Amino acid sequence: MTPALLVLRDGRVFRGDALGAVGETSGEVIFNTAMSGYQEILTDPSYRGQIVSMTYPLIGNYGLNEEDVESARPWVNGFIVKEASAIASSWRGGVSLEAYLRRHGIVGIQAIDTRALTRHLRDHGAQEGVISSVESDVEALRARARGLPGLIGRDLVREVTSDAPYTWNEGVWDLARGYGMAPPPRFNVVAYDAGIKLNILRQLVSTGCAVTVVPATTPAAAVLERKPDGVFLSNGPGDPEGVPYLVDAVRELLPRVPVFGICLGHQIMGLAAGGRTYKLPFGHHGANHPVKDTATGRVEITSQNHGFAVDPASVEHTGWEPTHVNLNDHTCEGLRHREWPAFSVQYHPEASPGPHDANYLFHRFIDLMTRKAG
């Protein structure tokens, strides 16, 4: 095995073996507590700029395939596991984790104590780091880690958004038939692509939406020219304050059409409402976060992936109110406007694999468009 190093900005060093491509990479080091879904994590554009460490000790045991991707390519800057399984023991697994990472040029590290790394990040916060299997000088890597820019204020959305508008008509996956075609659409929806996950698009078309995806830089006027029944705001990477052009567009759209936002889309909606966002110490990344609906008292187990949050007190005076709260740290997990047909959630109702407790939110969006049309 080729030796590899993980060096954090604060100087902590982890020694292990190279995983995937041999080389060097850098980014914000975070941890994800999901026990499965590593292929969806690797291909989620929201992880652009980040090195992901999986807390579950054995990753890759069911391999990777061509169907369970959330975008056309992996977006993580790097990948960290305790042990990468060399055997893909699933009938759907077409390639091993090692081979997949190597094929796509993703630099990773394994055979380190991921429990110790997770405890360190929980105690000291997510921070920039470097993985290298080509440099053995620890001090040189420390210097590189300390010189990294971080995520605050950076526009990572421009790196992952689409170049031009496109339509989507593929429905959700079925064990017997694979991905099916969408049912006849009832509504015309424009989806902003800030790093949109494919299963969001599948959920939208499966609930009766004809979906046109547009780049995140699309002005509100260009969206309104398409005469949408509703507008969707997608997930995406980085700091929401780094994409003011999308905030400005959403501010114009909110009073005019039903709007539904997820994850970064939730944060963008909070900023468009005149609120503020802030960076969490180590973010929420996993598939087991309990969230309470403040109106019904119902608790949902949710899938999450975000490093920033909306301050709910900053929007309450503008006609907005929080709708969901995270039961782990009491951060805001949802917003809605008291008069306009607009709402958002911080978590991922489309998560695959992951809990399906929140699928009803897509139907709530349909209900808003139905009432608006009526």
Residue, then its C-alpha position, 0 to 999 in steps of 0.5 A: m500500500t502507498p502511505a498517505l497523510l491527512v494533515l489538518r489546519d490546526g496541525r493534527v496529523f493522521r497517517g494511513d494508506a492511499l485510497g483511490a487516486v495517488g496524489e494530493t487534494s485539499g478542502e474542508v474536512i467534515f464527517n458524515t454519520a450515514m452507514s450507507g449511501y456513499q455513492e450518493i455522497l460522492t456524487d452530491p454536488s453539495y460536497r464541492g470544496q469538502i473532504v468527507s470522512m465516513t464514520y461507519p468503519l466499513i465502506g464500499n461493501y456493496g460496491l458502486n453502480e451506474e444508477d445510484v448517482e446524484s449527478a454526472r460525476p463525483w464532486v467531493n474533493g477527497f474521501i476518508v474511510k477506516e476500511a474500504s472493502a475490496i469486495a462488492s457483495s451486491w448483485r448491483g455492484g459493478v465496481s469497487l470503491e477503490a476502482y471508482l475513486r481511481r477512475h475519477g481521480i479522487v484522492g483519499i485515505q484509509a486505515i486511519d482512526t476515523r473515530a479519533l478524527t470525528r471526535h477531533l472535528r466535533d471538539h475543534g470544528a470542521q476545518e481545512g485539511v490536506i490529503s497527500s500520498v505524494e508528499s511526506d513532509v508534514e510541515a509542508l502539508r501543515a503550511r498548505a492546510r493553513g493557507l487554504p481559503g475556507l468556505i465562508g464567502r466563496d461561490l462554489v455554486r458557479e463550479v457545479t451549476s449547469d451551463a444551460p437550461y434543460t428539461w427532465n422527465e425521468g421518474v423514481w427508481d423501481l426494483a423491477r423496472g429501474y427508472g421509469m418515465a414521468p406521469p402526465p404533468r400537471f404543473n410547469v416548474v422551473a428548478y434552479d440548479a445550485g448543485i441539484k441532486l437527480n433524485i430531487l428532479r425524479q421526485l418532482v416529475s413523479t408528483g406531476c411536474a414538468v421540470t425545466v432546470v436552469p443555471a443558478t445565475t438565471p435572472a428572475a425575469a428569465v424564469l418568469e418568461r417561462k410562466p412557471d406554476g412554481v419555482f424550486l430552489s435546489n441544494g448546493p455547496g458552500d456559503p449562501e452569502g457567496v451567491p448574491y445573484l441567486v438571492d436577488a432572483v429569489r427575492e423578486l420571485l417570492p411574491r409572484v409564484p409558489v416557491f419550495g427550497i431545499c438545503l441551500g435553497h432554504q438558506i437562500m430563501g432566508l437571505a432573500a427574506g432579509g434574514r442572516t445565515y451563519k456557519l455551524p461548528f461542524g455541520h449536519h451530515g448524515a441520515n439520522h437527524p431528528v427534526k420536529d414539525t413545530a405545528t404538528g409536533r411530529v418528529e421526522i428522521t431526516s437526511q442532512n448535508h449542510g454547514f450553514a444555517v438560517d437564524p430564524a429570529s432574523v426573519e420573523h419580523t418580515g412575515w416568515e416563521p420557522t416550521h421545523v427545528n433540529l432536536n439535536d442542536h435546536t437549529c432552524e430546519g424549515l421556514r414558511h411565509r405567513e401569506w405567500p405560497a413559499f416554504s423551505v426545509q434545511y434537510h433532504p426529503e428526496a434522500s436516497p438511500g435514507p429515511h422517507d419521512a419527509n416525502y410529503l413535502f413534495h406534495r405540499f409544493i403541489d398543493l400550493m401550486t393547485r391553490k394558486a392555479g385555482 
